[in-house]
Amino acid sequence: MTYLEEAGMLQAVVEAGFQYKNGAHFIYRDQSSSFDFRDKHSPGWGTTYQVEHAVFDDLLPMRCKAWC
């Protein structure tokens, strides 16, 4: 997220409508673990987006091309 923000591309990701995430839950057989990305011990974002990679991978160069 920090890199997207520094590159001026965070708004493009927001506008693309990707699902906002502040954590994850993993299940394997009878075990599970949850992670809250905001519960951290270092600086930086505590949230992210769940992206469809094909769309995300096309979005950034198209946004850059529009600025050039």
TAWOHU-V900826 format. One record per pair of residues at least 24 apart in sequence whose C-alpha atoms are under 10 Angstrom apart, sorted by the first residue. I is the first residue (numbers start at 1). GAP is how many residues later the second one is. Records with the same first field share a line. If there is no record, write none. Layout:
BEGIN
I->GAP  GAP
END
This chain:
BEGIN
1->43  44  45  46  47  48
2->42  43
4->56
7->57
8->55  56
9->50  51  52  54  55
10->50
12->44  47  48  50  51
13->36  38  43  46  47  50
14->35
16->35  39  40  43
17->32  33  34
18->30  31  32  33  34  37  38
19->29  30  31  32  33
20->27  28  29  30  31
21->25  26  27  28  29
22->24  25  26  27  28
23->24  25  26
END
